Amino acid sequence: MEDGTLGEAAARELIECFFIKFNNHPAPPKVGVTAAESGTYTDFANINLGGLLADGSDGSNEVTHLLLDVIDEMHLLQPSSNVQVSRKTPDAVLAHALRVIRQGYGFPSLFNADVVVEEQLRQDKTLEDARAGGCSGCVEVGAFGKEAYILTGYFNNLPKVLELALNDGVDPRTGVRLGPSTGAPGSLETFAGVFAAFEAQLGHLVDAKIRGNNLIGRLYATGMAAPFLSVLTDDCIALGRDYNAGGARYNNTFIQAVGIGTITDSLAAIKRHVFDDRRLALPQLTAALASDFAGDELLRARLVTRTPKYGNDDDFADDLMRRVFAAAFASIDGRPDGRGGVHRLEMLPTTCHVYFGQVCGATPDGRRAGTPLAEGISPVQGADRCGPTAVFASAAKMDHVKTGGTLLNMKFSPSVLAGDVGISRLAALVRTYFRQDGHHVQFNVVGADALRAAQVDPEAHRGLIVRVAGYSDYFCDLSPALQEEIIARTEHDGT
């Protein structure tokens, strides 16, 4: 375009052809537990727009706006797209991204480029490599072309870990002992005792997970070479070592934790009702959970409505969220991975919060057995009652820089974002959250009525796209359980 051999229309067409070719490449089919955990997710190639250059200057340009126009026009499921928003990103770039988001496709997602750099610096990357990196997959940070970053599965079903702690290490669903004996409910006489039991179960399971990771890592390093990735990734050739054997300049292995909203509200319920107010004995609560609140709807209602909830800028709940996060971080971060790197913590679910809920009994926050957990670092569906600013305030209390990525979903009624005023308000919300060191946010802009109509008449709504987790998909292609989970998310309508 600079030398006049390519016009804007031709450039746009080339990018559109690339998007079509990419979208025609389907993600590998899922079967068994993988299908149950991960639903319909895509290949997770994520095009980064904007961000920072190696010298720290703004990385957005005319091509940023051209790509945003193509994303808006094509609204294909693949490739995924995001905008890396730094303090130096012009307001016009953010406003353009928000106008695309307002269309309701669920993309592009938004990342805090400054925090993405901080996260990578904490992982001992150079400043230049950190700035040249970004986010891939759902929300995972990486130094593009210089790092082998391996995701090892959605291990930490945090509410399930608490369930084990409340049942002396035995899974009440199967009767199988999965963790150490940490005491029957009647022996846990203080909240500190309950939390210590949770930490013991968590540490036991993380130890097992890391042993498994390192065994699988050795199998990859010795028997599953990746020559194509090794050619493309710095320093594999210089070191004469494969991508899977520690040849990359940087090596990180990520363990994903799921359901922090559910476990936070559950711990808040235990602390408030059992130990602070003493309205309820812990064995009485665990008996109600075992029966899925059968015949005790009054208790369930009290747990749902009379408990401080994460997502409402309530320090009672949010401080417990920070304690859970600190425990997960301490159990995972920095532990060797066998490739010359270390394990890191991430907070993202894809769609396994639905599957994890299916294998988890009733929880102390009033959630019924088998229903979805909270996804990402989002509040429990419907529990955030104080508006979007309170959600951002709660989520910002997490130390995002200590992670390899966090995922926050928000849902707005289309009317809230109408006109220039709606865009400017949302831009102010995003900028405020990012000034508080939040890592990521993405938006569904669709009303529950439209989603219900699509359930009734899917053929008339085949083009309806929604944000699921770190990806968007056609609403009518989602499982009924996942559709209901998206509908249940709080819809902020400006009231």
Salt bridges, closest charged atoms under 4 A:
GLU8 OE2 - ARG12 NH2 3.45
ASP43 OD2 - HIS25 ND1 3.06
ASP69 OD2 - ARG12 NH2 3.91
ASP69 OD1 - HIS96 NE2 2.98
ASP91 OD1 - ARG431 NH2 2.94
ASP114 OD2 - ARG87 NH1 3.60
GLU119 OE2 - HIS439 ND1 2.61
ASP129 OD2 - ARG249 NH1 3.07
GLU147 OE1 - LYS125 NZ 2.52
GLU163 OE1 - LYS160 NZ 2.77
ASP168 OD2 - ARG177 NH2 3.76
ASP171 OD1 - LYS160 NZ 2.74
ASP207 OD1 - ARG335 NH1 2.84
ASP234 OD2 - ARG249 NH2 3.78
ASP235 OD1 - ARG249 NH2 3.03
ASP276 OD2 - LYS271 NZ 3.31
GLU297 OE2 - ARG300 NE 3.11
GLU297 OE1 - ARG368 NH2 2.61
ASP313 OD1 - LYS397 NZ 2.83
ASP315 OD1 - LYS397 NZ 2.67
ASP318 OD2 - LYS397 NZ 2.78
ASP319 OD1 - ARG322 NH2 2.38
ASP333 OD1 - ARG122 NH2 2.86
ASP333 OD1 - ARG344 NH1 3.31
ASP337 OD2 - ARG339 NH2 3.35
ASP384 OD2 - HIS492 NE2 3.40
ASP399 OD2 - LYS402 NZ 3.95
ASP477 OD1 - ARG462 NH2 2.86
GLU484 OE2 - ARG452 NH1 2.73
GLU485 OE1 - HIS353 NE2 3.25
GLU485 OE1 - ARG489 NH2 2.85
